Amino acid sequence: MSSEIKALVRSHQGESNAQIWIIGTRDQVIHLMNELYVKKVATDRAQFTPIIPAPFADGQYMTVLVRSPRTPLPPERN
């Protein structure tokens, strides 16, 4: 993993943050980011790292949703 990506997804010392990696075309990544925000999986778009070209998949882009352990889960739908 490149040092740039490590810097983007670095978790704070002593905290264990869950990460959701989104990899796909630029349009797919943006669509999934918006969907996760609307479904309240992400409470703020600032929880996503900037969209960057995926270093391990040609023509693909990626972002990472970093959730802190204190972020509440969305309510379950029946």
Secondary structure as a PSIPRED ss2 file (coil, helix, strand):
# PSIPRED VFORMAT (PSIPRED V4.0)

   1 M C   1.000  0.000  0.000
   2 S C   1.000  0.000  0.000
   3 S H   0.000  1.000  0.000
   4 E H   0.000  1.000  0.000
   5 I H   0.000  1.000  0.000
   6 K H   0.000  1.000  0.000
   7 A H   0.000  1.000  0.000
   8 L H   0.000  1.000  0.000
   9 V C   1.000  0.000  0.000
  10 R C   1.000  0.000  0.000
  11 S C   1.000  0.000  0.000
  12 H C   1.000  0.000  0.000
  13 Q C   1.000  0.000  0.000
  14 G C   1.000  0.000  0.000
  15 E C   1.000  0.000  0.000
  16 S C   1.000  0.000  0.000
  17 N C   1.000  0.000  0.000
  18 A E   0.000  0.000  1.000
  19 Q E   0.000  0.000  1.000
  20 I E   0.000  0.000  1.000
  21 W E   0.000  0.000  1.000
  22 I E   0.000  0.000  1.000
  23 I E   0.000  0.000  1.000
  24 G E   0.000  0.000  1.000
  25 T C   1.000  0.000  0.000
  26 R H   0.000  1.000  0.000
  27 D H   0.000  1.000  0.000
  28 Q H   0.000  1.000  0.000
  29 V H   0.000  1.000  0.000
  30 I H   0.000  1.000  0.000
  31 H H   0.000  1.000  0.000
  32 L H   0.000  1.000  0.000
  33 M H   0.000  1.000  0.000
  34 N H   0.000  1.000  0.000
  35 E H   0.000  1.000  0.000
  36 L H   0.000  1.000  0.000
  37 Y H   0.000  1.000  0.000
  38 V H   0.000  1.000  0.000
  39 K C   1.000  0.000  0.000
  40 K C   1.000  0.000  0.000
  41 V C   1.000  0.000  0.000
  42 A C   1.000  0.000  0.000
  43 T C   1.000  0.000  0.000
  44 D C   1.000  0.000  0.000
  45 R H   0.000  1.000  0.000
  46 A H   0.000  1.000  0.000
  47 Q H   0.000  1.000  0.000
  48 F E   0.000  0.000  1.000
  49 T C   1.000  0.000  0.000
  50 P C   1.000  0.000  0.000
  51 I C   1.000  0.000  0.000
  52 I E   0.000  0.000  1.000
  53 P E   0.000  0.000  1.000
  54 A C   1.000  0.000  0.000
  55 P C   1.000  0.000  0.000
  56 F C   1.000  0.000  0.000
  57 A C   1.000  0.000  0.000
  58 D C   1.000  0.000  0.000
  59 G C   1.000  0.000  0.000
  60 Q C   1.000  0.000  0.000
  61 Y E   0.000  0.000  1.000
  62 M E   0.000  0.000  1.000
  63 T E   0.000  0.000  1.000
  64 V E   0.000  0.000  1.000
  65 L E   0.000  0.000  1.000
  66 V E   0.000  0.000  1.000
  67 R E   0.000  0.000  1.000
  68 S C   1.000  0.000  0.000
  69 P C   1.000  0.000  0.000
  70 R C   1.000  0.000  0.000
  71 T C   1.000  0.000  0.000
  72 P C   1.000  0.000  0.000
  73 L C   1.000  0.000  0.000
  74 P C   1.000  0.000  0.000
  75 P C   1.000  0.000  0.000
  76 E C   1.000  0.000  0.000
  77 R C   1.000  0.000  0.000
  78 N C   1.000  0.000  0.000
